[in-house]
Amino acid sequence: MASIPEYYAGKSVLITGATGFMGKVLVEKLLRSCPDVKALYILVRPKAGQSMKQRVSDMMKLFEAYCIIFYFLSN
């Protein structure tokens, strides 16, 4: 049986609910533990008082260091 990082290596992953509690945990774990994941796609809807862009921006601030590392690893 493959380990989790081996399983996700080279794969694209779609995450719905990425701005929610569990979604944020999943995104963080994938960014931290699976550096060879090909791409993370997140599905985000607008929420009362916040655009999709603002919700994603707020979430990415939490993972800024991981996103930079992930971006460089993916190139």
C-alpha positions, -999 to 999 in steps of 0.1 A, spaced: 0 0 0 14 34 -10 20 61 16 -2 93 14 26 114 -3 32 86 -28 -5 83 -35 -9 120 -43 24 124 -62 18 138 -97 -19 140 -92 -43 170 -94 -67 174 -64 -100 192 -64 -111 204 -29 -146 216 -23 -153 236 9 -116 246 11 -124 278 31 -143 258 58 -127 243 89 -120 208 75 -112 221 41 -84 244 55 -70 214 74 -70 193 43 -53 220 22 -27 226 49 -19 189 52 -16 184 15 7 214 11 28 203 40 29 165 35 26 161 -3 52 183 -21 49 163 -53 11 168 -57 7 182 -93 -20 209 -85 -46 218 -59 -78 232 -72 -103 247 -48 -140 253 -54 -151 285 -35 -184 302 -36 -191 338 -25 -205 342 10 -226 371 24 -203 401 25 -173 384 9 -164 377 -27 -148 345 -38 -116 363 -44 -116 377 -8 -123 343 7 -95 327 -12 -71 356 -3 -80 353 34 -74 315 33 -41 318 14 -27 342 40 -29 313 65 -8 292 42 15 318 26 48 300 34 35 267 21 21 282 -10 54 298 -19 73 266 -13 46 246 -32 47 271 -61 85 267 -65 83 229 -62 57 227 -89 78 246 -115 
